Amino acid sequence: MSTAEIFERMNLDIEKLLEECVFTAVRSGGSGGQNVNKVATKVILTIDVCASAVLSEQQKMLVREKLANRISKEGIFQIDSDTERSQFLNKKAVVKKFRLLIEKALKQSKKRIATKPTLQSIQRRINDKKHQSEKKRARFGNR
């Protein structure tokens, strides 16, 4: 299932959500040679989850719950990227991270179905216990 299909099933227009995001470019450390001191290549994406018009109340709650370590007390969600040497590529990387995190946060997890052990596995367990018991009885029976 593609990302677009997942967002469609969740009734979420990711493009509208991206329009609510604020992109900021700042200077970053790391690779880039002389460019590091001149060009703002690091990109920071911020969005106010609480004030989002695109997300429903239930979706906001899920995002706040599952991405709590990335959201500030004021409800600001922030991601950054400085892995690439160009601002354009860092912006693409931030958008990709954002899509993945939102998809993961809003994806419904399947409920676990409790299963019973098979008759054969129960029998095998009992036989193993009997075998272990026989070994111990033989070990101490010779004294």
C-alpha positions as CSV (number, residue, x, y, z in Angstrom):
1,M,0.0,0.0,0.0
2,S,1.4,3.4,-1.0
3,T,1.8,6.4,1.3
4,A,-0.9,8.2,-0.7
5,E,-3.4,5.4,-0.2
6,I,-2.7,5.3,3.5
7,F,-3.3,9.1,3.9
8,E,-6.4,8.8,1.8
9,R,-7.7,6.1,4.1
10,M,-7.0,8.3,7.1
11,N,-8.9,11.2,5.4
12,L,-5.8,13.3,5.5
13,D,-4.5,15.6,2.8
14,I,-0.8,15.6,3.4
15,E,-0.2,18.4,0.9
16,K,-2.5,20.8,2.9
17,L,-0.8,19.7,6.0
18,L,2.6,20.6,4.4
19,E,1.2,24.1,3.6
20,E,0.7,24.6,7.3
21,C,4.4,23.8,7.9
22,V,7.0,26.5,8.3
23,F,10.4,25.9,6.7
24,T,13.4,27.7,8.1
25,A,16.9,27.5,6.8
26,V,19.9,28.0,9.1
27,R,23.6,27.5,8.9
28,S,24.7,24.0,9.8
29,G,27.9,22.2,10.8
30,G,29.2,19.1,9.1
31,S,30.2,18.5,5.5
32,G,30.1,21.3,2.9
33,G,33.6,22.8,3.0
34,Q,33.7,26.6,2.8
35,N,30.0,26.6,2.2
36,V,29.3,25.8,5.8
37,N,30.1,29.3,7.0
38,K,28.4,31.1,4.1
39,V,25.2,29.3,3.1
40,A,22.2,28.3,5.3
41,T,21.7,24.7,4.2
42,K,20.1,23.1,7.3
43,V,16.3,23.0,7.0
44,I,14.0,23.0,10.0
45,L,10.3,22.1,9.6
46,T,7.9,23.3,12.3
47,I,4.2,22.9,12.6
48,D,1.8,23.8,15.4
49,V,-0.1,20.5,15.9
50,C,-2.7,22.0,18.2
51,A,-3.6,24.8,15.8
52,S,-3.7,22.6,12.6
53,A,-6.9,23.0,10.6
54,V,-6.2,19.9,8.5
55,L,-5.9,17.4,11.4
56,S,-9.0,16.3,13.2
57,E,-9.1,16.3,17.0
58,Q,-8.6,12.5,17.1
59,Q,-5.6,12.8,14.7
60,K,-4.1,15.6,16.8
61,M,-4.4,13.5,19.9
62,L,-2.7,10.5,18.2
63,V,0.1,12.7,16.9
64,R,0.7,14.3,20.3
65,E,0.7,10.9,21.9
66,K,2.9,8.9,19.5
67,L,5.3,11.8,18.7
68,A,5.5,13.2,22.2
69,N,9.3,13.2,22.3
70,R,9.4,15.5,19.2
71,I,6.6,17.9,20.3
72,S,7.3,20.8,22.6
73,K,5.1,21.8,25.6
74,E,3.5,24.4,23.4
75,G,2.5,21.8,20.8
76,I,5.1,22.6,18.2
77,F,6.4,19.7,16.2
78,Q,9.9,20.1,14.8
79,I,12.1,18.1,12.5
80,D,15.4,19.2,11.0
81,S,17.9,17.9,8.4
82,D,21.5,18.9,7.7
83,T,22.7,15.7,6.1
84,E,22.9,17.1,2.5
85,R,25.1,19.9,1.2
86,S,22.2,21.8,-0.4
87,Q,19.2,23.5,1.1
88,F,16.9,22.0,-1.5
89,L,17.9,18.4,-0.8
90,N,17.6,19.0,3.0
91,K,14.1,20.3,2.4
92,K,13.2,17.2,0.5
93,A,14.7,15.0,3.3
94,V,12.7,16.9,6.0
95,V,9.4,16.5,4.0
96,K,10.1,12.8,3.6
97,K,10.8,12.4,7.3
98,F,7.6,14.4,8.1
99,R,5.5,12.2,5.9
100,L,6.9,9.0,7.4
101,L,6.4,10.2,11.0
102,I,2.9,11.4,10.4
103,E,2.0,8.1,8.6
104,K,3.5,6.1,11.4
105,A,1.7,8.1,14.1
106,L,-1.7,7.9,12.4
107,K,-1.5,4.3,11.3
108,Q,-3.9,2.0,13.2
109,S,-2.1,-1.0,14.7
110,K,-3.8,-4.4,14.4
111,K,-5.1,-5.9,17.6
112,R,-3.4,-9.1,18.7
113,I,-5.5,-12.2,18.5
114,A,-4.9,-14.5,21.4
115,T,-4.1,-18.0,20.3
116,K,-4.1,-21.3,22.2
117,P,-1.2,-23.7,22.1
118,T,-1.6,-26.7,19.7
119,L,-2.3,-30.1,21.1
120,Q,1.1,-31.3,19.7
121,S,3.0,-28.5,21.4
122,I,1.3,-29.3,24.8
123,Q,2.2,-33.0,24.4
124,R,5.8,-32.2,23.5
125,R,6.1,-30.0,26.6
126,I,4.8,-32.7,28.8
127,N,7.1,-35.3,27.2
128,D,10.1,-33.0,27.7
129,K,9.2,-32.6,31.4
130,K,8.9,-36.3,31.8
131,H,12.2,-36.9,30.1
132,Q,13.9,-34.3,32.4
133,S,12.3,-35.9,35.5
134,E,13.6,-39.4,34.5
135,K,17.1,-38.0,34.0
136,K,17.1,-36.5,37.5
137,R,15.5,-39.6,39.1
138,A,18.2,-41.8,37.5
139,R,20.9,-39.4,38.7
140,F,19.9,-39.5,42.3
141,G,18.6,-43.0,42.4
142,N,22.1,-44.6,42.2
143,R,23.2,-43.2,45.6
